[in-house]
Amino acid sequence: MESDKTLADPKQDLFVRYSDEINKAYERAVREALMMHKRAGNPIAIYRDGNVVLIPPDKINIDE
């Protein structure tokens, strides 16, 4: 992570200033959670077409 995040507008929101780092951390956390569920043999719940759907562990797709 860069140590100097100076911007033209010092009042700019921190979420905007660090959006790249936040997105990378979010994607990494989701991937790790999916891997943990798959390894433990637990399904995941997703929301699809207005319904909650359980995805069995063997169908969990972890993109690399």
C-alpha positions as CSV (number, residue, x, y, z in Angstrom):
1,M,0.0,0.0,0.0
2,E,1.2,3.5,-0.8
3,S,2.2,5.6,2.1
4,D,1.4,8.9,0.4
5,K,-2.3,9.3,-0.6
6,T,-2.3,13.1,-1.0
7,L,-5.1,14.4,-3.3
8,A,-6.1,17.7,-4.6
9,D,-9.0,17.8,-2.2
10,P,-8.0,16.9,1.3
11,K,-11.7,16.5,2.3
12,Q,-12.1,13.6,-0.1
13,D,-13.7,10.6,1.5
14,L,-11.3,7.9,2.7
15,F,-13.3,5.2,1.0
16,V,-12.6,7.0,-2.3
17,R,-9.0,7.6,-1.5
18,Y,-8.3,4.0,-0.6
19,S,-10.8,2.3,-2.9
20,D,-8.3,0.1,-4.7
21,E,-6.9,-1.3,-1.4
22,I,-10.4,-1.8,0.0
23,N,-11.6,-3.7,-3.1
24,K,-8.6,-6.0,-3.1
25,A,-9.1,-6.8,0.6
26,Y,-12.8,-7.4,0.1
27,E,-12.2,-9.8,-2.8
28,R,-9.5,-11.6,-0.9
29,A,-11.8,-12.0,2.2
30,V,-14.7,-13.3,0.0
31,R,-12.4,-15.8,-1.7
32,E,-11.0,-17.0,1.6
33,A,-14.5,-17.4,3.1
34,L,-15.6,-19.5,0.0
35,M,-12.6,-21.7,0.3
36,M,-13.3,-22.3,4.0
37,H,-16.9,-23.3,3.3
38,K,-15.8,-25.6,0.5
39,R,-13.1,-27.3,2.7
40,A,-15.4,-27.7,5.6
41,G,-18.2,-29.2,3.5
42,N,-20.6,-26.4,4.3
43,P,-23.0,-24.9,1.7
44,I,-23.2,-21.2,1.0
45,A,-26.4,-19.2,0.8
46,I,-26.9,-16.7,-2.1
47,Y,-29.7,-14.5,-3.3
48,R,-30.8,-15.4,-6.8
49,D,-33.9,-14.2,-8.7
50,G,-35.7,-13.2,-5.5
51,N,-35.0,-16.4,-3.7
52,V,-32.4,-17.6,-1.2
53,V,-30.6,-20.6,-2.8
54,L,-28.2,-22.9,-1.0
55,I,-25.1,-23.9,-3.1
56,P,-23.6,-27.2,-2.0
57,P,-19.9,-27.3,-1.3
58,D,-19.0,-29.3,-4.5
59,K,-20.7,-26.6,-6.6
60,I,-18.9,-23.6,-5.0
61,N,-16.9,-21.9,-7.7
62,I,-13.7,-20.1,-6.6
63,D,-12.3,-18.0,-9.4
64,E,-8.6,-17.4,-9.3
